[in-house]
Amino acid sequence: MSETLRRLREMTGAGLLDCKKALESAGGDLERAVRILREKGLALAAKKAGREASEGIIDAYIHPGSRLGVLVEVNCETDFVARTPEFREFVHEVAMQIAAMNPTYVSRDQVPPEVLEREKEILRVQAEAEGKPPQVAERIVQGRLEKFFAQACLLDQPYIRDGQVTVGQLLTQLVARVGENVVIRRFARFDLGEMS
């Protein structure tokens, strides 16, 4: 592996083949190759979502005072990415997010159908109690359901360090930068004295 190729991989965390193609397109110019990879990154993030992610790390966050702790598993495709400081920092930030915001699920598709139906029914009753016509009530239910997802689902939550970005968007940005599928697999939050 050439020195330029090795440096490009270290700088971007992108896969070997992507780095080779970017260097070829950039005529060997390292800075142009980095720019090409970054531009391509967000478009590729969606494509990478279906790829197997079986490497990664489990991280623990213990809140000062040791009364609250989180374990989180985040997977990626290769141990190369799992060892990068950027990946490890992301996992730690996710653990802190879970500690601060107490989500119930990783994503919307993990919300059991019966929980979703119960939530919809509660919201429908609330909208009708406010005197809204059925068609308006249904739109209100959908809007309030988005708020439920933003509270209960980790990927829909506003990121604690930047409320303009959701955790899901932060994850997509990481996928674009590292060039691999990254999945927040599962988490457990422990609050001293609480039973789950």
Backbone as a chain_set.jsonl record, in Angstrom:
{"seq": "MSETLRRLREMTGAGLLDCKKALESAGGDLERAVRILREKGLALAAKKAGREASEGIIDAYIHPGSRLGVLVEVNCETDFVARTPEFREFVHEVAMQIAAMNPTYVSRDQVPPEVLEREKEILRVQAEAEGKPPQVAERIVQGRLEKFFAQACLLDQPYIRDGQVTVGQLLTQLVARVGENVVIRRFARFDLGEMS", "coords": {"N": [[0.849, -1.179, 0.0], [0.593, 2.179, -0.898], [2.187, 5.116, 0.494], [0.666, 7.482, 0.318], [-1.896, 6.47, -0.096], [-2.231, 5.075, 2.302], [-2.166, 7.236, 4.116], [-4.452, 8.626, 3.277], [-6.477, 6.817, 3.949], [-6.17, 6.827, 6.751], [-6.796, 9.488, 7.313], [-9.463, 9.744, 6.49], [-10.85, 7.423, 7.13], [-12.122, 5.909, 5.305], [-12.922, 3.095, 3.151], [-10.516, 0.83, 1.633], [-10.761, 0.381, -1.193], [-12.431, 2.534, -1.938], [-10.734, 4.655, -1.308], [-8.608, 4.201, -3.098], [-9.926, 4.625, -5.578], [-10.68, 7.309, -5.272], [-8.183, 8.573, -5.114], [-7.21, 7.994, -7.668], [-9.102, 9.409, -9.231], [-8.468, 11.957, -8.391], [-6.007, 12.349, -9.416], [-3.827, 11.618, -7.867], [-3.588, 13.625, -5.989], [-3.704, 14.331, -2.685], [-5.326, 16.063, -1.045], [-7.425, 16.739, -2.802], [-8.455, 14.193, -3.157], [-9.434, 13.644, -0.592], [-11.493, 15.54, -0.493], [-13.133, 14.577, -2.566], [-13.9, 12.109, -1.478], [-15.359, 13.002, 0.747], [-17.466, 14.394, -0.467], [-18.712, 12.336, -1.847], [-19.448, 10.777, 0.248], [-21.942, 11.252, 1.799], [-23.902, 10.523, -0.044], [-23.3, 7.862, -0.394], [-23.821, 6.843, 2.11], [-26.489, 6.071, 2.466], [-26.604, 3.841, 0.768], [-24.943, 2.07, 2.108], [-26.329, 1.238, 4.284], [-27.586, -1.274, 4.27], [-25.569, -3.124, 4.533], [-23.656, -5.698, 6.186], [-22.896, -5.333, 9.573], [-20.822, -6.287, 11.836], [-18.685, -5.915, 13.462], [-17.259, -3.666, 15.913], [-17.915, -1.872, 18.998], [-18.597, -2.136, 22.529], [-19.605, 0.215, 24.772], [-19.315, 1.896, 27.907], [-20.924, 4.246, 29.97], [-20.672, 6.028, 32.837], [-22.373, 8.097, 34.886], [-21.271, 11.01, 36.68], [-21.068, 10.55, 40.183], [-22.009, 8.055, 40.171], [-24.64, 6.994, 40.0], [-26.072, 6.529, 37.81], [-25.914, 4.707, 34.85], [-24.848, 3.58, 31.577], [-24.845, 1.132, 29.053], [-23.837, 0.554, 25.773], [-24.084, -0.844, 22.53], [-22.454, -0.502, 19.533], [-22.184, -1.118, 16.168], [-19.972, -1.733, 13.372], [-18.525, -2.253, 10.111], [-15.85, -3.133, 9.968], [-12.956, -3.979, 11.975], [-11.017, -2.108, 11.76], [-12.265, 0.43, 11.478], [-13.66, 0.374, 13.884], [-11.643, 0.776, 15.718], [-10.909, 3.399, 15.418], [-10.435, 6.743, 16.633], [-12.537, 8.542, 16.071], [-14.825, 6.914, 15.699], [-14.988, 5.697, 18.22], [-15.383, 7.928, 19.823], [-17.875, 8.77, 18.891], [-19.483, 6.602, 19.752], [-19.245, 6.894, 22.516], [-20.457, 9.399, 22.832], [-23.057, 8.716, 22.096], [-23.705, 7.019, 24.216], [-23.717, 8.886, 26.313], [-25.83, 10.472, 25.439], [-27.961, 8.689, 25.737], [-27.923, 8.387, 28.503], [-28.622, 10.995, 29.278], [-31.096, 11.549, 27.948], [-32.78, 9.354, 28.106], [-33.999, 7.353, 26.192], [-36.394, 4.918, 24.965], [-36.368, 3.116, 22.899], [-34.206, 2.137, 20.135], [-34.838, 2.803, 17.464], [-37.639, 3.835, 15.371], [-38.774, 1.561, 14.191], [-38.539, -0.336, 16.142], [-40.477, 0.103, 17.99], [-43.096, -1.496, 19.515], [-46.044, -2.677, 17.821], [-48.428, -2.642, 19.354], [-47.867, -0.757, 21.339], [-47.576, 1.529, 19.805], [-50.152, 1.75, 18.688], [-51.644, 2.138, 21.036], [-50.589, 4.599, 21.873], [-51.381, 6.22, 19.702], [-54.163, 6.089, 20.019], [-54.532, 7.362, 22.5], [-53.647, 9.942, 21.822], [-55.516, 10.533, 19.834], [-57.924, 10.607, 21.304], [-57.319, 12.787, 22.942], [-57.171, 14.863, 20.999], [-59.802, 14.832, 20.015], [-61.141, 15.521, 22.336], [-60.442, 18.12, 22.476], [-62.168, 19.183, 20.715], [-61.753, 18.928, 17.981], [-62.422, 18.336, 14.495], [-62.771, 15.054, 12.939], [-60.955, 14.652, 10.633], [-59.075, 16.679, 10.995], [-58.232, 16.058, 13.529], [-56.861, 13.701, 13.015], [-54.574, 14.592, 11.627], [-53.436, 16.067, 13.654], [-52.874, 14.031, 15.467], [-50.861, 12.667, 14.022], [-48.836, 14.627, 13.987], [-48.323, 14.912, 16.743], [-47.494, 12.375, 17.257], [-45.0, 12.346, 16.085], [-43.609, 13.849, 17.96], [-43.689, 12.046, 20.076], [-42.032, 9.997, 19.021], [-39.646, 11.461, 18.893], [-39.054, 11.649, 21.526], [-39.07, 9.011, 22.553], [-37.49, 7.413, 20.843], [-34.179, 6.812, 20.178], [-32.739, 7.466, 17.75], [-34.336, 9.469, 16.698], [-34.173, 11.504, 18.473], [-33.253, 14.876, 19.387], [-29.87, 15.776, 19.199], [-27.887, 16.015, 22.099], [-25.787, 17.851, 22.246], [-26.16, 19.517, 20.111], [-28.981, 20.722, 19.211], [-30.063, 21.083, 16.692], [-29.615, 18.932, 15.151], [-30.451, 15.528, 14.712], [-29.9, 12.406, 16.47], [-29.935, 10.346, 14.643], [-29.249, 11.71, 12.258], [-26.679, 12.449, 12.929], [-25.519, 9.941, 13.046], [-25.733, 9.21, 10.32], [-23.985, 11.091, 9.203], [-21.583, 10.169, 10.32], [-21.39, 7.634, 9.088], [-21.018, 8.485, 6.468], [-18.518, 9.693, 6.686], [-16.772, 7.616, 7.608], [-17.146, 5.628, 5.772], [-18.406, 3.189, 6.015], [-21.089, 0.949, 6.937], [-22.77, 1.755, 9.887], [-24.227, 0.82, 12.9], [-26.384, 1.427, 15.549], [-26.835, -0.858, 17.811], [-27.985, -1.842, 20.295], [-28.972, -0.926, 23.672], [-28.61, -0.415, 27.225], [-29.889, 1.122, 30.064], [-29.128, 2.094, 33.278], [-30.47, 3.047, 36.301], [-29.831, 3.904, 39.494], [-31.553, 2.128, 41.948], [-33.907, 1.948, 40.491], [-36.252, -0.27, 39.02], [-36.395, -2.242, 36.078]], "CA": [[0.0, 0.0, 0.0], [1.416, 3.386, -0.989], [2.136, 6.03, 1.641], [-0.453, 8.402, 0.101], [-3.113, 5.69, 0.13], [-2.309, 4.825, 3.748], [-2.527, 8.506, 4.764], [-5.841, 8.928, 2.937], [-7.317, 5.947, 4.791], [-6.101, 7.312, 8.134], [-7.465, 10.787, 7.397], [-10.898, 9.675, 6.217], [-11.473, 6.209, 7.642], [-12.844, 5.272, 4.191], [-12.43, 1.787, 2.755], [-9.359, 0.784, 0.758], [-11.168, 0.542, -2.589], [-12.9, 3.918, -2.106], [-9.552, 5.527, -1.277], [-7.894, 4.022, -4.366], [-10.692, 5.288, -6.632], [-10.613, 8.759, -5.052], [-6.834, 9.008, -5.488], [-7.144, 7.953, -9.128], [-9.897, 10.536, -9.743], [-7.799, 13.209, -8.009], [-4.676, 12.369, -10.023], [-2.812, 11.452, -6.822], [-3.614, 14.771, -5.072], [-4.293, 13.876, -1.424], [-6.395, 16.959, -0.609], [-8.574, 16.545, -3.697], [-9.016, 12.868, -2.871], [-10.22, 13.794, 0.643], [-12.698, 16.276, -0.869], [-13.958, 13.651, -3.354], [-14.49, 11.141, -0.547], [-16.356, 13.68, 1.583], [-18.626, 14.69, -1.318], [-19.353, 11.07, -2.141], [-19.811, 10.123, 1.497], [-23.348, 11.294, 2.196], [-24.681, 9.747, -1.007], [-23.041, 6.446, -0.164], [-24.299, 6.437, 3.436], [-27.758, 5.365, 2.299], [-26.322, 2.54, 0.159], [-24.232, 1.219, 3.047], [-27.219, 0.878, 5.38], [-27.943, -2.683, 4.247], [-24.405, -4.005, 4.647], [-23.456, -6.369, 7.473], [-22.044, -4.636, 10.536], [-20.673, -7.226, 12.949], [-17.585, -5.473, 14.313], [-17.699, -2.521, 16.695], [-17.545, -1.876, 20.413], [-19.566, -1.878, 23.583], [-19.046, 1.269, 25.61], [-20.041, 2.177, 29.14], [-20.849, 5.61, 30.479], [-21.143, 6.137, 34.219], [-22.548, 9.514, 35.21], [-20.641, 11.375, 37.956], [-21.884, 10.179, 41.326], [-22.232, 6.616, 39.997], [-26.033, 6.622, 40.24], [-26.664, 6.312, 36.495], [-24.952, 4.135, 33.914], [-25.355, 3.137, 30.273], [-24.061, 0.261, 28.176], [-24.349, 0.653, 24.41], [-23.355, -1.585, 21.496], [-22.505, 0.115, 18.207], [-21.47, -1.986, 15.237], [-19.501, -1.251, 12.079], [-18.178, -3.382, 9.251], [-14.475, -3.622, 10.146], [-12.295, -3.599, 13.225], [-10.23, -0.905, 11.458], [-13.101, 1.584, 11.849], [-13.996, 0.271, 15.318], [-10.506, 1.255, 16.526], [-10.62, 4.813, 15.177], [-10.912, 7.659, 17.68], [-13.809, 9.136, 15.674], [-15.877, 5.936, 15.974], [-15.086, 5.54, 19.673], [-15.98, 9.156, 20.369], [-19.299, 8.715, 18.546], [-20.138, 5.633, 20.641], [-19.307, 7.504, 23.855], [-21.476, 10.45, 22.765], [-24.348, 8.036, 22.092], [-23.94, 6.567, 25.591], [-24.085, 10.068, 27.095], [-27.168, 10.847, 24.975], [-28.898, 7.754, 26.367], [-27.965, 8.74, 29.924], [-29.299, 12.282, 29.448], [-32.434, 11.655, 27.361], [-33.539, 8.165, 28.481], [-34.893, 6.785, 25.177], [-36.885, 3.565, 25.226], [-36.041, 2.296, 21.731], [-33.181, 2.692, 19.256], [-35.459, 3.408, 16.287], [-39.096, 3.721, 15.253], [-39.209, 0.207, 13.854], [-38.499, -1.175, 17.34], [-41.656, 0.376, 18.814], [-44.073, -2.558, 19.27], [-47.299, -2.184, 17.24], [-49.443, -2.37, 20.382], [-47.493, 0.506, 21.996], [-47.875, 2.572, 18.831], [-51.613, 1.887, 18.619], [-52.091, 2.733, 22.3], [-50.197, 6.012, 21.829], [-52.265, 6.874, 18.731], [-55.507, 6.185, 20.607], [-54.466, 8.422, 23.524], [-53.545, 11.218, 21.111], [-56.795, 10.735, 19.14], [-58.879, 11.012, 22.337], [-56.959, 14.156, 23.332], [-57.55, 15.775, 19.912], [-61.263, 14.897, 19.975], [-61.558, 16.257, 23.536], [-60.211, 19.539, 22.172], [-63.225, 19.584, 19.806], [-61.281, 18.939, 16.588], [-63.103, 17.407, 13.587], [-61.971, 13.827, 12.739], [-59.845, 14.767, 9.687], [-58.074, 17.548, 11.627], [-57.715, 15.276, 14.662], [-55.888, 12.724, 12.494], [-53.32, 15.319, 11.367], [-52.88, 16.414, 14.974], [-52.315, 12.778, 15.989], [-49.587, 12.413, 13.33], [-47.857, 15.6, 14.483], [-47.952, 14.579, 18.13], [-46.77, 11.097, 17.205], [-43.605, 12.713, 15.811], [-43.04, 14.252, 19.256], [-43.494, 10.799, 20.817], [-40.825, 9.368, 18.473], [-38.485, 12.285, 19.266], [-38.752, 11.394, 22.934], [-38.89, 7.59, 22.855], [-36.573, 6.723, 19.929], [-32.847, 7.408, 20.193], [-32.36, 8.052, 16.461], [-35.174, 10.639, 16.434], [-33.944, 12.535, 19.489], [-32.277, 15.928, 19.107], [-28.564, 15.504, 19.804], [-27.762, 16.861, 23.291], [-24.796, 18.918, 22.054], [-26.596, 20.376, 19.004], [-30.39, 20.419, 19.023], [-30.456, 21.213, 15.285], [-29.288, 17.654, 14.506], [-30.901, 14.353, 15.46], [-28.885, 11.353, 16.608], [-29.946, 9.648, 13.357], [-28.465, 12.502, 11.305], [-25.296, 12.333, 13.383], [-25.108, 8.604, 12.604], [-25.566, 9.273, 8.86], [-22.747, 11.834, 8.96], [-20.466, 9.27, 10.642], [-21.329, 6.634, 8.019], [-20.438, 9.155, 5.299], [-17.09, 9.949, 6.916], [-15.957, 6.403, 7.756], [-17.303, 4.797, 4.584], [-18.939, 1.876, 6.368], [-22.353, 0.93, 7.651], [-22.646, 1.809, 11.343], [-25.542, 0.544, 13.463], [-26.539, 1.407, 17.011], [-27.525, -2.144, 17.919], [-28.82, -1.941, 21.495], [-28.452, -0.236, 24.842], [-29.271, -0.614, 28.516], [-29.683, 2.276, 30.942], [-29.306, 1.695, 34.671], [-30.654, 4.164, 37.219], [-29.752, 3.289, 40.821], [-32.803, 2.008, 42.679], [-35.051, 1.731, 39.6], [-36.404, -1.599, 38.441], [-36.867, -2.103, 34.696]], "C": [[0.892, 1.239, 0.0], [1.213, 4.265, 0.245], [0.934, 6.975, 1.509], [-1.777, 7.698, 0.375], [-3.312, 5.434, 1.619], [-2.742, 6.087, 4.489], [-3.98, 8.866, 4.509], [-6.792, 8.079, 3.785], [-7.344, 6.429, 6.226], [-6.882, 8.61, 8.3], [-8.981, 10.671, 7.311], [-11.593, 8.485, 6.859], [-12.227, 5.455, 6.554], [-12.182, 3.938, 3.837], [-11.303, 1.888, 1.725], [-9.731, 1.051, -0.702], [-11.648, 1.973, -2.862], [-11.726, 4.888, -2.152], [-8.768, 5.428, -2.584], [-8.596, 4.767, -5.492], [-10.598, 6.807, -6.501], [-9.248, 9.302, -5.449], [-6.661, 9.014, -7.004], [-7.887, 9.138, -9.737], [-9.209, 11.867, -9.499], [-6.408, 13.316, -8.604], [-3.561, 12.308, -8.985], [-2.757, 12.595, -5.822], [-4.4, 14.39, -3.816], [-5.477, 14.751, -0.998], [-7.633, 16.846, -1.494], [-9.248, 15.208, -3.439], [-9.88, 12.913, -1.608], [-11.542, 14.479, 0.312], [-13.662, 15.366, -1.644], [-14.66, 12.654, -2.429], [-15.576, 11.783, 0.305], [-17.615, 13.977, 0.78], [-19.421, 13.423, -1.605], [-19.993, 10.454, -0.906], [-21.278, 10.112, 1.843], [-24.221, 10.501, 1.246], [-24.508, 8.253, -0.762], [-23.607, 5.947, 1.161], [-25.591, 5.632, 3.319], [-27.534, 3.974, 1.722], [-25.728, 1.568, 1.172], [-25.137, 0.675, 4.144], [-27.556, -0.613, 5.417], [-26.783, -3.646, 4.46], [-24.242, -4.514, 6.067], [-22.485, -5.581, 8.348], [-21.919, -5.523, 11.767], [-19.454, -6.938, 13.818], [-18.115, -4.321, 15.166], [-17.234, -2.612, 18.13], [-18.787, -1.751, 21.294], [-18.903, -0.867, 24.494], [-19.926, 1.448, 26.835], [-19.857, 3.64, 29.496], [-21.441, 5.58, 31.88], [-21.193, 7.621, 34.554], [-21.862, 9.822, 36.545], [-21.597, 11.142, 39.127], [-22.266, 8.708, 41.294], [-23.655, 6.165, 40.314], [-26.763, 6.294, 38.927], [-25.583, 5.773, 35.567], [-25.625, 3.64, 32.649], [-24.343, 2.185, 29.649], [-24.676, 0.373, 26.795], [-23.452, -0.146, 23.471], [-23.571, -0.883, 20.162], [-21.616, -0.715, 17.297], [-21.067, -1.245, 13.974], [-19.049, -2.471, 11.292], [-16.799, -3.971, 9.522], [-13.916, -3.195, 11.493], [-11.412, -2.371, 13.021], [-11.003, 0.339, 11.886], [-13.407, 1.562, 13.34], [-12.878, 0.815, 16.204], [-10.238, 2.75, 16.354], [-11.162, 5.684, 16.306], [-12.28, 8.263, 17.348], [-14.981, 8.2, 15.997], [-16.087, 5.812, 17.48], [-15.72, 6.765, 20.331], [-17.479, 9.185, 20.092], [-20.04, 7.788, 19.505], [-20.286, 6.222, 22.041], [-20.365, 8.611, 23.9], [-22.886, 9.839, 22.784], [-24.69, 7.558, 23.505], [-24.361, 7.739, 26.481], [-25.488, 10.558, 26.713], [-28.217, 9.979, 25.673], [-29.036, 8.08, 27.855], [-28.803, 10.0, 30.139], [-30.771, 12.243, 29.044], [-33.33, 10.429, 27.586], [-34.504, 7.653, 27.407], [-35.318, 5.369, 25.572], [-36.439, 2.601, 24.132], [-34.9, 2.938, 20.948], [-33.846, 3.445, 18.11], [-36.965, 3.164, 16.281], [-39.548, 2.296, 14.996], [-39.129, -0.753, 15.029], [-39.699, -0.941, 18.262], [-42.688, -0.714, 18.508], [-45.393, -1.98, 18.742], [-48.353, -1.836, 18.297], [-49.15, -1.067, 21.14], [-47.85, 1.682, 21.085], [-49.384, 2.815, 18.74], [-52.161, 2.534, 19.887], [-51.794, 4.235, 22.324], [-51.095, 6.785, 20.87], [-53.661, 7.093, 19.322], [-55.557, 7.284, 21.666], [-54.459, 9.787, 22.848], [-54.844, 11.559, 20.382], [-57.857, 11.234, 20.132], [-58.593, 12.444, 22.775], [-57.426, 15.159, 22.277], [-59.063, 15.928, 19.841], [-61.801, 15.677, 21.173], [-61.356, 17.762, 23.354], [-61.224, 20.05, 21.147], [-62.818, 19.614, 18.34], [-62.1, 17.959, 15.743], [-62.191, 16.207, 13.288], [-60.779, 13.973, 11.794], [-58.721, 15.648, 10.258], [-57.419, 16.798, 12.783], [-56.643, 14.295, 14.186], [-54.548, 13.382, 12.183], [-52.634, 15.698, 12.678], [-52.222, 15.182, 15.596], [-50.957, 12.501, 15.347], [-48.493, 13.363, 13.808], [-47.381, 15.274, 15.879], [-47.208, 13.25, 18.206], [-45.291, 11.341, 16.91], [-42.905, 13.132, 17.107], [-42.777, 13.025, 20.127], [-42.215, 10.109, 20.345], [-39.57, 10.128, 18.9], [-38.118, 12.104, 20.734], [-38.343, 9.938, 23.167], [-37.815, 6.891, 22.027], [-35.25, 7.475, 19.829], [-32.507, 8.114, 18.879], [-33.166, 9.301, 16.106], [-34.918, 11.777, 17.42], [-33.003, 13.619, 18.987], [-30.989, 15.611, 19.861], [-28.336, 16.492, 20.95], [-26.768, 17.999, 23.124], [-25.161, 19.886, 20.919], [-28.034, 20.009, 18.657], [-30.891, 20.549, 17.596], [-30.276, 19.9, 14.523], [-29.86, 16.524, 15.356], [-29.749, 13.352, 15.574], [-28.806, 10.555, 15.307], [-29.14, 10.384, 12.292], [-26.986, 12.441, 11.651], [-24.714, 10.989, 12.929], [-24.856, 8.593, 11.098], [-24.28, 10.005, 8.497], [-21.523, 10.958, 9.245], [-20.286, 8.226, 9.547], [-20.663, 7.244, 6.786], [-18.935, 9.355, 5.474], [-16.263, 8.673, 6.965], [-16.103, 5.452, 6.573], [-17.799, 3.396, 4.866], [-20.322, 2.042, 6.981], [-22.067, 0.935, 9.15], [-24.059, 1.688, 11.898], [-25.482, 0.643, 14.98], [-27.431, 0.204, 17.287], [-28.486, -2.196, 19.108], [-28.182, -1.166, 22.639], [-29.23, -0.661, 26.081], [-28.902, 0.576, 29.396], [-30.028, 1.84, 32.353], [-29.373, 2.933, 35.55], [-30.747, 3.544, 38.608], [-31.113, 3.295, 41.516], [-34.03, 1.791, 41.811], [-35.077, 0.309, 39.093], [-36.909, -1.421, 37.011], [-37.895, -3.131, 34.361]], "O": [[1.828, 1.341, 0.793], [0.203, 4.164, 0.941], [0.254, 7.239, 2.501], [-2.671, 8.264, 1.004], [-4.423, 5.559, 2.136], [-3.584, 6.025, 5.385], [-4.669, 9.354, 5.405], [-7.802, 8.581, 4.279], [-8.399, 6.445, 6.86], [-7.553, 8.809, 9.313], [-9.703, 11.411, 7.978], [-12.798, 8.532, 7.108], [-12.901, 4.467, 6.844], [-11.027, 3.694, 4.185], [-11.159, 2.9, 1.039], [-9.085, 1.859, -1.369], [-11.313, 2.555, -3.894], [-11.724, 5.831, -2.943], [-8.317, 6.44, -3.12], [-7.95, 5.464, -6.275], [-10.454, 7.511, -7.501], [-9.158, 10.371, -6.052], [-6.045, 9.922, -7.562], [-7.379, 9.796, -10.644], [-9.343, 12.797, -10.294], [-5.694, 14.279, -8.325], [-2.484, 12.869, -9.187], [-1.956, 12.548, -4.888], [-5.607, 14.157, -3.875], [-6.525, 14.224, -0.626], [-8.759, 16.856, -0.997], [-10.474, 15.103, -3.496], [-10.939, 12.288, -1.561], [-12.597, 14.05, 0.78], [-14.869, 15.387, -1.4], [-15.853, 12.388, -2.573], [-16.609, 11.163, 0.557], [-18.722, 13.827, 1.296], [-20.652, 13.438, -1.606], [-20.962, 9.701, -1.006], [-21.82, 9.052, 2.156], [-25.184, 9.868, 1.677], [-25.452, 7.476, -0.905], [-23.847, 4.749, 1.317], [-25.761, 4.623, 4.004], [-28.197, 3.022, 2.134], [-25.986, 0.366, 1.099], [-24.755, -0.252, 4.859], [-27.788, -1.16, 6.495], [-26.991, -4.855, 4.558], [-24.636, -3.853, 7.029], [-21.394, -5.213, 7.913], [-22.79, -5.52, 12.636], [-19.215, -7.637, 14.803], [-19.312, -4.037, 15.135], [-16.287, -3.331, 18.448], [-19.856, -1.324, 20.858], [-17.772, -1.067, 24.938], [-21.128, 1.183, 26.799], [-18.771, 4.2, 29.343], [-22.579, 5.154, 32.075], [-20.176, 8.312, 34.508], [-21.87, 8.984, 37.447], [-22.776, 11.492, 39.066], [-22.787, 8.175, 42.274], [-23.854, 5.07, 40.841], [-27.91, 5.847, 38.933], [-24.479, 6.313, 35.504], [-26.814, 3.322, 32.644], [-23.134, 2.412, 29.714], [-25.896, 0.298, 26.649], [-22.227, -0.131, 23.596], [-24.702, -0.692, 19.716], [-20.455, -0.981, 17.608], [-21.708, -0.28, 13.557], [-19.181, -3.6, 11.764], [-16.59, -5.169, 9.333], [-14.336, -2.194, 12.074], [-11.089, -1.671, 13.98], [-10.462, 1.204, 12.575], [-13.415, 2.607, 13.99], [-13.137, 1.267, 17.319], [-9.417, 3.311, 17.08], [-12.22, 5.398, 16.867], [-13.095, 8.474, 18.247], [-16.008, 8.644, 16.51], [-17.221, 5.82, 17.959], [-16.498, 6.642, 21.277], [-18.265, 9.578, 20.954], [-21.103, 8.142, 20.014], [-21.329, 6.067, 22.677], [-21.085, 8.744, 24.889], [-23.794, 10.383, 23.413], [-25.835, 7.679, 23.941], [-25.261, 7.598, 27.308], [-26.243, 11.007, 27.575], [-29.237, 10.484, 26.142], [-30.14, 8.051, 28.4], [-29.601, 10.065, 31.074], [-31.61, 12.838, 29.721], [-34.522, 10.477, 27.282], [-35.701, 7.527, 27.669], [-34.682, 4.718, 26.401], [-36.166, 1.429, 24.392], [-34.651, 4.136, 21.077], [-33.478, 4.581, 17.81], [-37.489, 2.39, 17.082], [-40.578, 1.862, 15.512], [-39.607, -1.883, 14.926], [-39.912, -1.7, 19.207], [-43.116, -0.846, 17.361], [-45.812, -0.906, 19.175], [-49.081, -0.854, 18.154], [-50.074, -0.357, 21.538], [-48.364, 2.702, 21.546], [-49.831, 3.962, 18.717], [-53.046, 3.387, 19.815], [-52.63, 5.039, 22.737], [-51.527, 7.892, 21.19], [-54.26, 8.154, 19.143], [-56.519, 8.05, 21.722], [-55.189, 10.689, 23.26], [-55.234, 12.724, 20.314], [-58.599, 12.17, 19.833], [-59.521, 13.232, 22.96], [-58.01, 16.189, 22.615], [-59.561, 17.034, 19.63], [-62.788, 16.403, 21.056], [-62.021, 18.571, 24.001], [-61.161, 21.212, 20.746], [-63.48, 20.268, 17.534], [-62.439, 16.873, 16.213], [-60.969, 16.33, 13.373], [-59.695, 13.476, 12.102], [-57.544, 15.379, 10.019], [-56.209, 16.888, 12.991], [-55.641, 14.083, 14.868], [-53.497, 12.797, 12.444], [-51.409, 15.653, 12.79], [-51.143, 15.278, 16.181], [-50.006, 12.141, 16.041], [-47.353, 12.947, 14.012], [-46.188, 15.348, 16.173], [-46.395, 13.031, 19.105], [-44.428, 10.628, 17.422], [-41.739, 12.803, 17.318], [-41.77, 12.963, 20.832], [-41.402, 9.683, 21.165], [-38.552, 9.519, 19.23], [-36.987, 12.38, 21.132], [-37.386, 9.666, 23.891], [-37.276, 5.873, 22.463], [-35.218, 8.642, 19.438], [-32.033, 9.25, 18.899], [-32.718, 10.109, 15.292], [-35.398, 12.892, 17.217], [-32.061, 13.331, 18.248], [-31.026, 15.221, 21.028], [-28.57, 17.689, 20.783], [-26.893, 19.022, 23.798], [-24.549, 20.945, 20.781], [-28.267, 19.079, 17.886], [-32.025, 20.168, 17.306], [-30.729, 19.769, 13.385], [-29.764, 16.559, 16.583], [-28.753, 13.449, 14.857], [-27.72, 10.132, 14.91], [-28.427, 9.756, 11.51], [-26.138, 12.387, 10.761], [-23.567, 10.913, 12.487], [-23.863, 8.023, 10.646], [-23.564, 9.59, 7.586], [-20.542, 10.998, 8.502], [-19.163, 7.96, 9.121], [-19.841, 6.598, 6.136], [-18.169, 9.206, 4.522], [-15.16, 8.639, 6.42], [-15.271, 4.563, 6.39], [-17.629, 2.502, 4.037], [-20.683, 3.111, 7.474], [-21.206, 0.191, 9.621], [-24.978, 2.363, 11.432], [-24.633, 0.02, 15.619], [-28.634, 0.24, 17.029], [-29.655, -2.549, 18.953], [-27.008, -0.799, 22.582], [-30.34, -1.186, 26.0], [-27.741, 0.981, 29.457], [-31.097, 1.281, 32.594], [-28.462, 3.761, 35.551], [-31.646, 2.745, 38.87], [-31.744, 4.343, 41.654], [-35.1, 1.481, 42.335], [-34.033, -0.257, 38.77], [-37.749, -0.56, 36.75], [-38.399, -3.157, 33.239]]}, "num_chains": 1, "name": "protein.A"}
